[in-house]
């Protein structure tokens, strides 16, 4: 059984890029190297990643309004029967169109709290195929806030499909949205930048990797080096057309020790945070995977001294969980 535990950090951070040339002199040499294993990443000529062909069935669009009603669309084999499950219970079924597209609008709102959507299709010969993608939704208890919607793929980068609040205007095109890592120390960083611009990633002032944003303005860096548990300072830089720093983000990153996170079977735990979400889950028996989602904070972006690591909340014990139900 797939297990999801969601633990959220309460932390006050600012994460959309400021003008790098106006803020600080760029990297000269690292004062404290990152605690990593393996060879540091050697940047190649950065090129936008080629889009991968999606496997079927797949989620393409998931929108959840403030009341919990959802519109979900995707692709499947033409004329197959598509079924969506919410927390392993059947939510809705619909036939795919002759072109393979399908759309489902929920008749009732999703319950408040964490919701995991999975997807399967039954082809005309009776074969049932489950999607590798999973949609994670957090529907807030308080009315008026948009739900957080994520798309996750085992071993891949998590994509933020819907943020709980709109990003502030005028904070620049560069952002670090999500960090995914597993209990071996493998890490994937992803965010947004101007399409085609080169993005560099530093950890404790050591270059870890670089890439170019794709045509949609999204970038992903998956360093070969593994990162040991601990707290690090990240620096993300977008270069201009002349290779000079144009925008930069500086923020903390904590790779938690897996021994301190209790993933019990069948539990889903959420503690809402302000601008940083921490998610831990055990997927398809492949071990634990962790995700950190950052949100913009316009009030503090101009003062990087206010950025500091937050406190990780303990997972409630089993008795406390049963009492709350």
N, C-alpha and C positions, 0 to 999 in steps of 0.2 A: 504494500500500500504506500502510495506517495504521501509523504509527511511534510507539512509546511508549518513552520513556527515563525511568527513575525514579531520581532522585537524592535522597538523604535527608540532612538536616542533623542532626548530633549537637549537641544543645543542651539545657540544663536550664531549663525554664520552668514557670510555674504559671498556669493559664488559666481556672479556674472562678471565678465572681464572688464578691467579698467584699461586705459591707454597705457601701454607698457612704457613708452618713451617718457611719459609724464610721471611715472611712479618710481622706478628704480633702475639702477644700472644692471644690465643683463649679466648672466653667469660668467664668472671668470674661472674659478676653481672651486671644487666642493670642499667645505670645511669639515663636514661629517659625512662619509659615504654611507649610502643606504645599506642596511643589513639584508643582503640578498645572497642567493646561492645560484650557481651556474654562471654562464658568461653574460656580461652586460650586453644590452642590445646595441648593435652597430647599425646606425641609420643607413638605409639604402636610399636611392633616388626615390623620393616620396611620390607616389602616384595614387589617385583615388582607387579605392577597392572596387573590383568588378562585382556587380550584383550577382548573388548566388540564386540559382533556380530553386524556387520554393517547392517543397514536397507537398503532396496532397493527402488529406484535406488540410486547409490552412485558414487561419484568421487573417483578415486584411484590415478591417475596421471594427473597433469596439468603442462605442460612445455611451456613457452612462450619465444621465442628468442628475440634478440635485435631489430629485425625489426617489432615485434608485431605478427608474425605468431605463432599459438598455436597448440599443440598436446594434446588432452584430452582423457583420457581413464577411464573406470569404470566398474561397474556391474549393471545388471538389471535382470528382469525376462527373462528367455530364450525366444527368438523370439518376444519380445515386441519391440515397436517402441520408441526409445529414442530421446528426443528433448532437445537441449540446448538453453537457452535464455541468451542474453547479454543485460543487462539493460532493462529487460522485453520485448525485441524484439527477435523473433526467429532467432537463429544463424545457426543452422544445425540440421538435423534429420538423424538417421541411425538405422537400425535394430540390435538388440542384437543377438549375436551368440547363437547356441544351448547350450553352457555352460554358457550363461548369460553375457559374456564379450562384450564390445563395444569400438570402437576407432573412434575419429573424428579428422581430421586435417583440419584446417581452410583454405579456398581458398584465403581469403583476410586478411590483418593484422588487428589486433584490433586497434581502435582509441587510440591516446594518451590521457592519463588521467585515471580516475578511471573507472573500468569495473566490474560489478557484474554479475557473471554467476550463473544461476539456472538450475535445471534439472528436467525433468519429463519423465515418461514412460507410454505408452498406451499398456495394456495387450491385449491378443487375444480376451477377452470378452468385450473389449471396455472401461475398467476401466482405468482412468487416475490417477496416483499417483505421487505426487511431492516429491522430495528429501528434507530432513531436512537440508542437507549440503548446504552451499553457498560458492562459490569461489569469493574472492575479489582480483582484479588485479589492480596494478597501473603501467600503461605504461608510462615511462618518455618521456618528450618532446625531451630531448637531445638524439641524436643517440649514440649508443655504450654502454649504461647502460642496464643491465638486468632488466626486470620488477619484481616488488615485487608481489608474489603470496601467498595468505593465504587461508586456509580452516576454515570456522567457522560453529559451530553448536549451536543453541539456548541453553544457559545454560551450554555449555561445553567449554573446552579449545580451543583456536585458535591455529592452526598448521601452521607453516611457511613451505610452499612447495618449495618456491624458493626465495632466497635472492638476493637483487640488486647487490651485489658484493661478491666475494669469501672471506671467512674468512682467516685471516693471519695464516701462519703455526707457530708452536712452541709456542702457547699460552696456551696449556693445554686442557684437555678434558671437563672441566666444563663450562657451559654457562647458563645464564638466557635469554631466547629468547623472551617470551611473558608474559604479565600480562593482564588478563581479569577481569573486575569488572563491577557491575551494580549499579543502583542508590540506592540500599538498603545497599551497603557496602560489599556484598559478593565478594570475590576475588579468582581467580585461578592463580597460578604461574606455569610456565612450562619452561623446558629447556632441556639440554643434559648433560650427565655425562658418566663415564665408566659403561658399563652394569653391573648390580648387586650391584654397590656401593651405600651406603647410602648417601643421600643428606639432609642436615639440612637447614632450613630457619629461619633467625632471622629478626625482625623489631625493630629498635632502641635498639638493643642488647637483645631483648626478644625473646626466642624461640617460633616460631609460628607453626612449624610442621616439620615433616621429612617423607621421603619415600625412596624407592630404585629405581634406574633406571631400566627400563625393558630391555629385550634382545636387543632392538634396540638402547639402550642408552638414551631413553627419560624418563623424570620424570615429574610428576605433583603433586602439593600440593594445596589442597583446604581447608584452615583453617575454622573451625567452627566459629571462632571469626570474627566479622565484623569490618571493618576499616573505621573510620570517615574521612571526607575530610581533607587534609593537606599534608605536605611534610615529608617524613620519610626516614631513612637510612636503606637499606636492606643489609643483609649479608647472602650469600649462601656458604655453606661449603660442600665439598665432603670428606667423611671419607675413610681411607684406610682399609685393611682387619683386622687391629687390633683396629679399632674404633678411630684412631687418625686423626686429620685434615690433608688432603693431598693437596687440592686445595681450593681456596676461591675467591669470588667475593664480592666487596662492592660497592654499587651504590645507588643513590637517587631514590625515587619513590614518585610521586605526585598523590594522588587521588583527582581529580578535583571535585569541587562542581557542581552538575548537574544544579543548577540554573544559572550558568555562561556559560552554553553551550546551544546554541539555535538550536534545531533540527526541522527545518521547513520541511513541506511535500514536497517531490519531488525534494530535492536539494542534490547535491553531490559536496563537496568542498574539494580541495586538496591543501596543501601548503608543497612542498617537504622539507625534513630535511636532516641532515647529518647522525646522528647515532641514532635517536629516532623518531619513528612514533607514533602519537596519532590518534586513530580512534574512532569516536562516531557514533552510529547507533541506529535506533529504529526498532526492528525486530518483525514482525508478531503481533503487538499490545501488546507485552509483556513488554513494557517499554524500557528504554534506556540501552544499553550495551556499554562498553568502552574497548578498547584494546590498549596496549602499546607494541611496538615491538622494541627491542634493537638490535643494530648491533655492531660487534666488531670494536675496534679502536686500532690497534697495537701500534701506536705512544704514546698513553697515558696510557696504561695498567700498566706501571711500576710506575706511580706516582698517587696514589689515591687522593692526595690533589687537583688534577686538575678536579676531578669529582664534578659537581655542578648542581643544578636544572636549567632547562632552562625556557624560557619565553613561555607562552601559547599565541598563536596568536588569536585575535578576529575573529569570523566568519564574513565575509563581509555582509553588509546589502543587502536587496533585490534589491535596486536601483543599487548598485555596481555590483551585479550578472547580472542584465539585461543588463547593459552597456557592460560587457565583452562578452556577447553572440553575 
